[in-house]
Amino acid sequence: MKPRRILLLLIHLLTWSHLALGAKRRPVYNNSQNKRSTQIEHEHYIKTSECHIPYIPKQDQRIKELTEEVGNDGSCSKGDTLISSRFDEKLQQYVLHVNDSVAQSILRTMEEESPNLVGYNCSYREIKRVHNNSTAVSPVFLGREVTFWDGYIVPRNVEGLKATCRNELAEDLQSDTFAFVQPQKTDSPLISWHRRPNVIMIGLDGISQSNFHRNMPKIFNHLRMQGYSPNTWMNLKCDASKVGCMKSIPLIWKRFKRKGYITAYGEGMSKLSIFSLDKLGFFENPTDFYARPFLELKKKQECIDRRLNIKYIYDYCEQYLKRHANSSRPLFGLFFGQSISHDKSYANDKMRVELLEKLMKLKKMGTLSESIVVLLSDQGPLRKGESKDFLEESMPILFIWLPTWFRALHPEIVQALRINSKRLTSPYDLHLTLQHILELGERWPRAVDKLVDCPTCQTLFAPVPENRTCSDAGISEAYCPCDSYKLLQTKQIKQMSLGKLLIRSINNFLHNHNLQELCSNLTLQSVTMVQQRRDRKPSSGGTYRVDFTAIPNNSTFSATTRYNHRHQILEYINVESINRLNSYRSDSDCMRRLKGRKFCICMSRIVMDEPNESVKEAQAQKKKVESEIPNQEPKKDSELKKVSKRQMIKRKQKIVCLNIQT
């Protein structure tokens, strides 16, 4: 893979589906279309000359396991709210409020254990970021304790705080964490020759198009565009483990900043964030407004005190838009929340309510009238080795909401989006679309950059070719949703050595990256599934999707590779594109760097597998047979001679057979 010179806005985007939201709900097809077109729409997300992506029904049983609602129900708060905050428009400052009736109610509950508790006090500690020279993913610390009361005016320099009210015994009544988008002095008004839209991007992690359709049909039923696919963190052109890497990456918000936009970035569950997971992150705030520091307080949890991580991100987005409602400069914001959906294959009721409420609030605020709003996910729910549904993982969501005035000014863009709704597109196209937005209406617009890794990719504001292939869209075979595959039977699988060859490739990768002393070599345990691509032209080789399990620790993988039947070799395999299907967080905790981590089973983490039931039964039977000999009374020499040679042979054969079974 060539180093990436142009980086997508979202580094870890996998396969997507593109869907546009207009100011009004408008169907993809009009009434003049015939029944055949409608039937094709229901059978396929995309059906072009080079790409067929079959439609996944809302209630498809194949993905039932992927969409089970498990884990946190989305509830964090307990009881009524004691501490709250609001922004005073007149003062242009944030104000803290304390609900005394709630405090007295909590105190009465506490009095059952400690009588005569009548007083309480409240204080906060500012959340600050530690700056050091070793890592940009710096920890945060809490400043000195400051007493506050109902109506307390928060100083303008405080961007985040943790507030607590305590009784006379210093026992906590309630705690909460707050983040503030403090008004900032801006430079002189931006001189522009045209009306410039805000660009607001709201991200969800691990939600596929079909999963979103099941859980959020009201949003899904807008004008939709379908067919979008992958790119991951490995596309970086710098070593993310080295200091200064992030600063050198040409992230898209830097372009918006140069064009006069005010920028913001926030992401829930900071431990899993795009630029911090196994990476050094940013030494300086990457955008004008940066929500990371206060999320560091509870970076391993879905809840920050009384609210979900994802609610903090949405609230931060709302504050950002409100504080700049009358700004002379346009806004760019990326707000990505993965606290509920990451590592979980569902969009639960709480997330659904939070998202819908926030979108409706943005509309009521009038934000949507000036903004292109992009709602997206990075991938579908990750397969855990239990479901074989490739499309569920490979078809994330993308909605683009165009404001009414923008649609009227650029009808050709609206038409292009409608055409592209049934064409194959990729994250490269979205990146180029964001560049295109910056050039719209300029007196001397510059051409949108060509991408080195995908020279045929283009803006979504122009029609995408009907005969586009995955290669044309910059999508690798490992993630291409267009190809049709057939499931192979056990007999066919045994005729190939795919599993062993893939394991050998992984072990060679570990060796070539000097990880053989840190990580255990893998041994093939079983090949659980093989699918062969239905190629249109006959050849000596074939493309296969292979799910296989290795030892130690029952490591489960999925790979896409080309196999030459004549020479029984892998014609092509990109080892880094091999996916780990089960969790490897504890297996590889001896590694700090991201590269190769999914293949690493640390020597200290090897788990000795318990024998299965059939082995246990055979071992017990063997033990029983062997125990029969010593338990017999000792025989005299004369008696031993009477035992026939045939009996001795039979007994030995029985023991040998049992040894083989175990």
TORTI-876447 format. One line per field, with one value per residue (C-alpha): y, x, z; residue in one letter; residue number from 1. Coordinates in steps of 0.5 Angstrom, whole numbers. Each point is the difference from the previous one (the first is absolute). Example, Ala and Ser with C-alpha at 12.3 -4.5 7.8 and 13.67 -1.06 7.14 Angstrom:
2
v	[-9, 7] .
u	[25, 2] .
w	[16, -2] .
resn	[A, S] .
resi	[1, 2] .
END
This chain:
662
v	[0, 7, 5, 5, 7, 2, -2, -1, 4, -6, -5, -6, 0, -7, -1, 5, 1, 7, 3, 7, 4, 6, 5, -4, -7, -2, -7, -3, -2, 4, -3, -1, -6, -7, -6, -3, 6, 0, -8, 1, 6, -5, -6, 4, 7, 0, -3, 3, -4, -1, 0, -4, 1, -4, 3, -2, 0, 3, -6, -5, -6, 0, 6, -1, -2, 7, 4, -3, 6, -2, 4, 7, 2, 7, 2, 4, 5, -2, 5, 7, 5, 4, 4, 3, 5, 5, 6, 7, 3, 7, -1, -5, -4, -7, 0, -6, -2, -4, -3, 1, -4, -6, 1, 0, -7, -3, 2, -3, -6, 0, 2, -7, -2, 6, 4, 8, 1, 7, 3, -1, 4, 0, 1, -2, -1, 2, -5, 1, -3, -2, 2, -4, -2, -8, 0, 4, -5, 4, -2, 6, 2, 4, 7, 3, -1, 6, 1, 2, 1, 1, 5, 0, 3, -5, 4, 1, -4, -6, -5, -6, -2, -5, 2, -3, 1, -3, 0, 2, -7, 1, -5, 1, 2, 0, 1, 3, 2, 6, 2, 7, 3, 7, 6, 2, 6, -1, 4, 5, -3, -4, 3, -5, 1, -5, -3, -6, -6, -3, -7, -4, -7, -5, -7, -6, -6, -8, 2, -3, 2, -5, 0, 8, -2, -5, 5, 7, 0, 7, 2, -5, 1, 7, 0, -6, -1, -7, -3, 2, -4, 0, 3, 0, 2, -3, 5, 5, 2, 1, -4, 1, -2, 5, 7, 5, -4, 3, 7, -2, -4, 5, -1, 3, 5, 3, 2, 3, 4, 3, 2, 4, -5, -1, -7, -5, -8, -4, -8, -4, -6, 4, -7, -2, 6, 1, 3, -3, -7, -3, 7, 6, 5, 7, 4, 7, 0, -2, 5, 6, -4, -6, -5, -5, 2, 0, -7, -3, 0, -6, -3, -7, 1, 1, 5, 7, 0, 1, 0, -4, 2, 0, 5, 5, 0, 2, 5, 3, 0, 4, 5, 1, 1, 5, 4, 1, 1, 7, 0, 3, -6, -7, -6, -7, -5, -8, -3, -8, -4, -7, -1, -4, -3, -2, -8, 0, -2, 4, 7, 0, 4, 5, 2, 0, 5, 4, 1, 1, 6, 3, 0, 3, 5, 2, 1, 4, 5, 1, -3, -5, 6, 2, -6, -7, -5, -7, -5, -6, -7, -3, -7, -5, -4, -4, -8, -4, -6, -2, 3, -1, 6, 4, 6, 2, 2, 3, 4, 6, 6, 7, 6, 7, 5, 6, 6, 3, 6, -4, -5, 6, 3, -7, -4, -4, -2, -3, -4, -3, -2, -4, -3, -2, -3, -6, 0, -3, 5, 1, 4, 3, 3, 3, 3, 3, 2, 4, 3, 2, 4, 4, 2, 1, 8, 2, 5, -4, -7, -5, -7, -5, -4, -7, -5, -4, -7, 1, 4, -2, 3, 6, 5, -3, 7, -3, -6, -7, -4, -6, -5, 1, -5, -1, 1, 7, 2, -2, -6, -6, -7, -1, 5, 0, -1, -1, -7, -6, -6, -7, -4, -6, -7, -4, -4, 5, 4, -6, 0, 7, 2, 7, 0, -3, 5, 6, -2, 0, 7, 3, -4, 3, 7, -1, -2, 6, 5, -3, -2, -8, 1, 4, -4, -7, -4, -2, -7, -1, -3, 0, 3, 2, 3, 1, 4, 0, 6, -1, 2, 2, -2, -7, 0, -5, 4, 2, 5, -2, 2, -4, 0, -4, -2, 0, -2, 2, 4, -2, 6, 1, 3, 2, 1, 1, -3, -2, -8, -3, -7, -3, 2, 0, 7, 7, 4, 6, 2, 6, -2, 6, 0, -7, 2, -3, -2, -1, 5, 0, 6, -5, -4, 5, 5, -1, 4, 7, 1, -1, -3, -8, 1, -4, -6, 0, -5, 2, -5, 1, 0, -7, -4, -7, -3, -5, -6, -1, -5, -5, 0, 0, -6, -4, 2, -3, -6, -1, 1, -5, -6, 1, 0, -7, -3, 2, -1, -7, -5, -2, -6, -6, -1, -7, 4, 5, -5, -2, 7, -1, 4, 2, 3, 4, 3, 2, 4, 3, 2, 3, 5, 2, 2, 4, 3, 2, 3, 5] .
u	[0, 3, 0, -6, 2, -8, -3, -8, -3, -2, 6, -3, -6, -2, -5, -6, -7, -1, -7, -2, -5, -4, -3, -7, -1, 1, 0, 5, -4, -6, -7, 2, 4, -2, -1, 7, 4, -4, 1, 8, 0, -2, 4, 7, 3, 3, 0, 4, 4, 6, -3, -6, -1, -6, -5, 0, -7, -2, -1, 5, 1, 7, 2, -4, 6, 4, -6, -2, -1, 5, 4, -1, -7, 3, -2, 5, -4, -3, -5, -2, 5, 4, 5, -1, 2, -2, 2, -2, -1, 1, 6, 3, 2, -2, -3, -1, -6, -1, -7, -1, -7, 4, 6, -5, -3, 7, 2, -7, 2, 7, -3, -2, 7, 3, -5, 0, 3, -3, 6, 3, 5, 2, 7, 3, 7, 2, 2, 6, 5, 7, 5, 6, 6, -2, -7, -5, -5, 1, -4, -4, 0, -5, 2, -1, -7, -4, -7, -6, -7, -7, 1, 8, 3, 5, 6, 1, 7, -3, -2, -2, -1, -2, -5, -2, -4, 1, -3, 3, 4, 3, -5, -2, -7, 1, 6, -1, 5, -1, 4, -1, 1, 2, -1, 7, 2, 0, 4, -3, -6, 1, 0, -4, -3, -5, -4, 4, -4, 2, 3, -2, 1, -3, 3, -2, 4, -2, -6, -2, -5, -5, 1, -1, -7, -2, 1, -1, -5, -2, 7, 1, -6, 3, 3, 5, 6, 3, 7, 6, 7, 7, 6, 3, 5, 6, -1, 4, 7, 3, 2, -6, 5, 5, -1, -2, -4, -6, 2, 3, -7, -4, -6, -6, -2, 7, -3, -7, 5, 4, -7, -2, -4, -1, 2, -2, 1, -3, 0, -3, 4, 6, 4, -3, 1, 2, 6, 2, -1, 7, 2, 4, -6, 1, 5, -4, -8, -1, -6, -2, -5, 2, -4, 5, 3, -6, -2, 7, -3, -4, 3, -2, -7, -6, -2, 3, -4, -7, 0, 2, 7, -4, -5, 6, 2, -7, 0, 7, -3, -6, 4, 5, -6, -3, 6, 1, -7, 1, 8, 2, 4, -2, 1, 3, -1, 1, -4, 1, -3, 2, -2, -6, 1, 7, 1, -7, -4, -7, -2, -4, -6, 4, 4, -5, -4, 6, 2, -7, -1, 6, -1, -7, 3, 5, -6, -4, 7, 0, 7, -3, -2, 8, 3, 2, -1, 3, -2, 5, 2, 7, -2, -5, 0, 6, 0, 2, 1, -8, -3, 2, -3, 5, -5, -2, 7, 2, -6, 0, -4, 0, -5, 1, -5, 0, -3, -6, 4, 6, -5, -3, 7, 3, -5, 5, 3, -7, 0, 7, -2, -6, 4, 5, -5, 1, 7, 6, 4, 5, 3, 5, -6, -3, 7, 0, -7, 2, 6, -6, -4, 6, 1, -8, -1, 7, 2, 6, -2, 6, 0, -2, 6, 1, 2, 6, -3, -6, 1, -7, -4, -4, -5, -7, -3, 2, -3, 4, 1, -5, 5, 4, 4, 3, 7, -3, -3, 7, -3, 4, -3, 0, -6, -3, -7, -2, 3, -4, 2, -2, 1, 5, -1, 4, 3, 2, 3, 5, 2, 4, 5, -3, 0, 7, 3, -4, 3, 7, -1, -2, 6, 5, -3, 1, 7, 1, -2, 5, -6, 2, 3, -6, -6, -1, 0, -7, -2, -7, -5, -6, -3, -7, -2, 2, -3, 2, -1, -5, 5, -2, 6, 3, 7, 5, -1, -6, -2, -2, -2, 2, -2, 5, 2, 7, 3, 2, -6, -5, 2, -5, 1, -3, 4, -1, 5, 2, 2, 3, -2, 5, 6, -4, 3, -3, 0, -1, -2, 1, 1, -2, -7, -1, -5, 0, -8, 1, 2, 8, 1, 2, 4, 5, 0, 8, 0, 0, 0, -6, 3, -1, -3, -6, 4, 4, -1, 5, 4, -3, -7, 0, -6, 0, -6, -4, -2, -6, -6, 2, 7, -2, -4, 5, 6, -5, -1, 7, 1, -5, 3, 7, -2, -3, 7, 3, -6, 0, 3, 7, 0, 5, 5, -4, -6, 3, 2, -7, -2, 0, 4, -6, -3, 6, 0, -7, 1, 5, -3, -6, 5, 3, -7, -1, 6, -1, -7, 3] .
w	[0, -2, 6, 0, -2, 1, 6, 1, 5, 4, 0, 2, -4, -3, -5, -1, -3, -2, 1, -1, 5, -4, 4, -2, -1, -7, -2, -4, -6, -3, -1, -8, 1, -1, 4, -2, 3, 6, 1, -2, 6, 5, -3, 0, 3, -6, -7, -5, -6, 5, 7, 3, 7, 3, 4, 8, 2, 7, 3, -3, 5, -3, 4, 6, 5, -3, 2, 7, 5, 6, 5, 3, -1, -1, 7, 4, 5, 6, 4, -2, -2, 5, -4, -7, -4, -5, -5, 2, -7, 4, 4, -6, 6, 2, 7, 5, 4, 6, 1, 8, 0, -3, 5, 6, -3, -1, 7, 3, -3, 3, 7, 1, 1, 3, 4, 0, -7, -2, -4, -6, -5, -7, -3, -7, -3, -7, -5, -3, -5, 2, -5, -1, -5, 0, -2, -3, 3, 6, 7, 3, 7, 4, 3, 7, 3, -1, 4, -4, 1, -3, -6, 0, -6, -3, -2, -7, 0, 2, -5, 4, 7, 5, 5, 7, 6, 7, 6, 7, 0, -7, -3, -7, -1, -8, -5, -7, -6, -4, -7, -2, -7, 2, -4, -4, -3, -7, -6, -4, -4, -6, -7, -4, -7, 1, 6, 3, 3, 7, 0, 6, 0, 5, 1, 3, 1, -2, -4, -6, -5, 1, 7, 0, -4, 5, 6, -3, -6, 1, -2, -5, -4, -3, -7, 0, -4, 1, -1, 3, 3, 4, 3, 6, 5, -4, -5, 3, -3, 7, 6, 5, 5, -1, 3, -5, -5, 1, -1, -7, -2, -5, 3, -3, 6, -2, -7, 3, 5, -5, -4, 6, 4, 7, 2, 5, 2, 5, 1, 6, 3, 0, 1, -7, -4, -7, 2, 6, 0, 0, -3, 4, -2, -1, 4, -1, -1, -7, -1, 3, 5, 2, 5, 2, 6, 5, -4, 3, 7, -1, -7, 1, 2, -4, 6, 2, 7, -2, -7, -6, -4, -6, 3, 2, -7, -3, 5, -1, -8, 2, 5, -6, -5, 5, 2, -7, -3, -2, -2, -6, -2, -2, 5, -1, 5, 1, 6, 0, 5, 1, 8, -1, -7, 0, 1, 1, -6, 1, 0, 7, 2, 3, -5, -5, 4, 2, -8, -2, 5, -1, -8, 2, 4, -5, -5, 5, 1, -7, -1, -5, -5, 0, 0, -4, 6, -1, 4, -1, 3, -1, -1, 2, 6, 0, -1, 6, -3, 1, -6, -7, -3, -4, -2, 7, 2, -7, -1, 5, -1, -3, 0, -3, 2, -5, 2, -4, -3, -2, -4, -3, -2, -2, -4, -3, 6, 3, -7, 1, 7, -3, -5, 4, 5, -4, -2, 4, 4, 5, 6, -5, -4, 7, 1, -7, 1, 6, -4, -5, 5, 1, -7, -1, -2, 0, -5, -2, 2, 0, -2, 5, 1, -3, 5, -1, 3, -4, -6, -3, 6, 0, 3, 2, -3, -7, -3, 1, -6, 0, -2, 7, 3, 7, -3, -3, 7, 3, 4, 1, -1, 7, 1, -7, 1, -8, 0, 0, 4, 1, 6, -1, 3, 5, -6, -4, 6, 1, -7, 2, 5, 1, 7, 1, -5, 3, 7, -3, -3, 7, 3, -5, 1, 8, -2, -5, 5, 6, 4, 0, 7, 3, -4, 0, -7, -2, -2, -4, 4, -5, -7, 2, -6, -8, -5, -7, -5, -6, -5, -7, -3, 1, 3, 3, 7, 4, 5, 7, 6, 6, 7, 4, 8, 2, 7, 5, 3, -5, -5, -5, -7, -7, -6, -7, -5, -7, 0, -6, -1, -4, 4, 7, 2, 2, -6, 4, 7, 4, 7, 3, -3, 4, 5, 7, 2, 7, 5, 1, 5, 6, -5, -2, 6, -1, -6, 0, -8, -4, -6, 1, 7, -3, -2, 7, 6, 5, 3, 7, -3, -2, 2, 1, -3, 4, -4, -3, 2, -5, 2, 8, -1, -4, 5, 6, -4, -1, 7, 2, -5, 3, 7, -1, 0, 6, 4, -1, 5, -2, -4, 2, -6, -2, 0, -5, -5, 0, -3, -8, -4, -4, 6, 2, -7, 0, 6, -2, -7, 5, 3, -6, -3, 6, -1, -7, 2, 5] .
resn	[M, K, P, R, R, I, L, L, L, L, I, H, L, L, T, W, S, H, L, A, L, G, A, K, R, R, P, V, Y, N, N, S, Q, N, K, R, S, T, Q, I, E, H, E, H, Y, I, K, T, S, E, C, H, I, P, Y, I, P, K, Q, D, Q, R, I, K, E, L, T, E, E, V, G, N, D, G, S, C, S, K, G, D, T, L, I, S, S, R, F, D, E, K, L, Q, Q, Y, V, L, H, V, N, D, S, V, A, Q, S, I, L, R, T, M, E, E, E, S, P, N, L, V, G, Y, N, C, S, Y, R, E, I, K, R, V, H, N, N, S, T, A, V, S, P, V, F, L, G, R, E, V, T, F, W, D, G, Y, I, V, P, R, N, V, E, G, L, K, A, T, C, R, N, E, L, A, E, D, L, Q, S, D, T, F, A, F, V, Q, P, Q, K, T, D, S, P, L, I, S, W, H, R, R, P, N, V, I, M, I, G, L, D, G, I, S, Q, S, N, F, H, R, N, M, P, K, I, F, N, H, L, R, M, Q, G, Y, S, P, N, T, W, M, N, L, K, C, D, A, S, K, V, G, C, M, K, S, I, P, L, I, W, K, R, F, K, R, K, G, Y, I, T, A, Y, G, E, G, M, S, K, L, S, I, F, S, L, D, K, L, G, F, F, E, N, P, T, D, F, Y, A, R, P, F, L, E, L, K, K, K, Q, E, C, I, D, R, R, L, N, I, K, Y, I, Y, D, Y, C, E, Q, Y, L, K, R, H, A, N, S, S, R, P, L, F, G, L, F, F, G, Q, S, I, S, H, D, K, S, Y, A, N, D, K, M, R, V, E, L, L, E, K, L, M, K, L, K, K, M, G, T, L, S, E, S, I, V, V, L, L, S, D, Q, G, P, L, R, K, G, E, S, K, D, F, L, E, E, S, M, P, I, L, F, I, W, L, P, T, W, F, R, A, L, H, P, E, I, V, Q, A, L, R, I, N, S, K, R, L, T, S, P, Y, D, L, H, L, T, L, Q, H, I, L, E, L, G, E, R, W, P, R, A, V, D, K, L, V, D, C, P, T, C, Q, T, L, F, A, P, V, P, E, N, R, T, C, S, D, A, G, I, S, E, A, Y, C, P, C, D, S, Y, K, L, L, Q, T, K, Q, I, K, Q, M, S, L, G, K, L, L, I, R, S, I, N, N, F, L, H, N, H, N, L, Q, E, L, C, S, N, L, T, L, Q, S, V, T, M, V, Q, Q, R, R, D, R, K, P, S, S, G, G, T, Y, R, V, D, F, T, A, I, P, N, N, S, T, F, S, A, T, T, R, Y, N, H, R, H, Q, I, L, E, Y, I, N, V, E, S, I, N, R, L, N, S, Y, R, S, D, S, D, C, M, R, R, L, K, G, R, K, F, C, I, C, M, S, R, I, V, M, D, E, P, N, E, S, V, K, E, A, Q, A, Q, K, K, K, V, E, S, E, I, P, N, Q, E, P, K, K, D, S, E, L, K, K, V, S, K, R, Q, M, I, K, R, K, Q, K, I, V, C, L, N, I, Q, T] .
resi	[1, 2, 3, 4, 5, 6, 7, 8, 9, 10, 11, 12, 13, 14, 15, 16, 17, 18, 19, 20, 21, 22, 23, 24, 25, 26, 27, 28, 29, 30, 31, 32, 33, 34, 35, 36, 37, 38, 39, 40, 41, 42, 43, 44, 45, 46, 47, 48, 49, 50, 51, 52, 53, 54, 55, 56, 57, 58, 59, 60, 61, 62, 63, 64, 65, 66, 67, 68, 69, 70, 71, 72, 73, 74, 75, 76, 77, 78, 79, 80, 81, 82, 83, 84, 85, 86, 87, 88, 89, 90, 91, 92, 93, 94, 95, 96, 97, 98, 99, 100, 101, 102, 103, 104, 105, 106, 107, 108, 109, 110, 111, 112, 113, 114, 115, 116, 117, 118, 119, 120, 121, 122, 123, 124, 125, 126, 127, 128, 129, 130, 131, 132, 133, 134, 135, 136, 137, 138, 139, 140, 141, 142, 143, 144, 145, 146, 147, 148, 149, 150, 151, 152, 153, 154, 155, 156, 157, 158, 159, 160, 161, 162, 163, 164, 165, 166, 167, 168, 169, 170, 171, 172, 173, 174, 175, 176, 177, 178, 179, 180, 181, 182, 183, 184, 185, 186, 187, 188, 189, 190, 191, 192, 193, 194, 195, 196, 197, 198, 199, 200, 201, 202, 203, 204, 205, 206, 207, 208, 209, 210, 211, 212, 213, 214, 215, 216, 217, 218, 219, 220, 221, 222, 223, 224, 225, 226, 227, 228, 229, 230, 231, 232, 233, 234, 235, 236, 237, 238, 239, 240, 241, 242, 243, 244, 245, 246, 247, 248, 249, 250, 251, 252, 253, 254, 255, 256, 257, 258, 259, 260, 261, 262, 263, 264, 265, 266, 267, 268, 269, 270, 271, 272, 273, 274, 275, 276, 277, 278, 279, 280, 281, 282, 283, 284, 285, 286, 287, 288, 289, 290, 291, 292, 293, 294, 295, 296, 297, 298, 299, 300, 301, 302, 303, 304, 305, 306, 307, 308, 309, 310, 311, 312, 313, 314, 315, 316, 317, 318, 319, 320, 321, 322, 323, 324, 325, 326, 327, 328, 329, 330, 331, 332, 333, 334, 335, 336, 337, 338, 339, 340, 341, 342, 343, 344, 345, 346, 347, 348, 349, 350, 351, 352, 353, 354, 355, 356, 357, 358, 359, 360, 361, 362, 363, 364, 365, 366, 367, 368, 369, 370, 371, 372, 373, 374, 375, 376, 377, 378, 379, 380, 381, 382, 383, 384, 385, 386, 387, 388, 389, 390, 391, 392, 393, 394, 395, 396, 397, 398, 399, 400, 401, 402, 403, 404, 405, 406, 407, 408, 409, 410, 411, 412, 413, 414, 415, 416, 417, 418, 419, 420, 421, 422, 423, 424, 425, 426, 427, 428, 429, 430, 431, 432, 433, 434, 435, 436, 437, 438, 439, 440, 441, 442, 443, 444, 445, 446, 447, 448, 449, 450, 451, 452, 453, 454, 455, 456, 457, 458, 459, 460, 461, 462, 463, 464, 465, 466, 467, 468, 469, 470, 471, 472, 473, 474, 475, 476, 477, 478, 479, 480, 481, 482, 483, 484, 485, 486, 487, 488, 489, 490, 491, 492, 493, 494, 495, 496, 497, 498, 499, 500, 501, 502, 503, 504, 505, 506, 507, 508, 509, 510, 511, 512, 513, 514, 515, 516, 517, 518, 519, 520, 521, 522, 523, 524, 525, 526, 527, 528, 529, 530, 531, 532, 533, 534, 535, 536, 537, 538, 539, 540, 541, 542, 543, 544, 545, 546, 547, 548, 549, 550, 551, 552, 553, 554, 555, 556, 557, 558, 559, 560, 561, 562, 563, 564, 565, 566, 567, 568, 569, 570, 571, 572, 573, 574, 575, 576, 577, 578, 579, 580, 581, 582, 583, 584, 585, 586, 587, 588, 589, 590, 591, 592, 593, 594, 595, 596, 597, 598, 599, 600, 601, 602, 603, 604, 605, 606, 607, 608, 609, 610, 611, 612, 613, 614, 615, 616, 617, 618, 619, 620, 621, 622, 623, 624, 625, 626, 627, 628, 629, 630, 631, 632, 633, 634, 635, 636, 637, 638, 639, 640, 641, 642, 643, 644, 645, 646, 647, 648, 649, 650, 651, 652, 653, 654, 655, 656, 657, 658, 659, 660, 661, 662] .
END
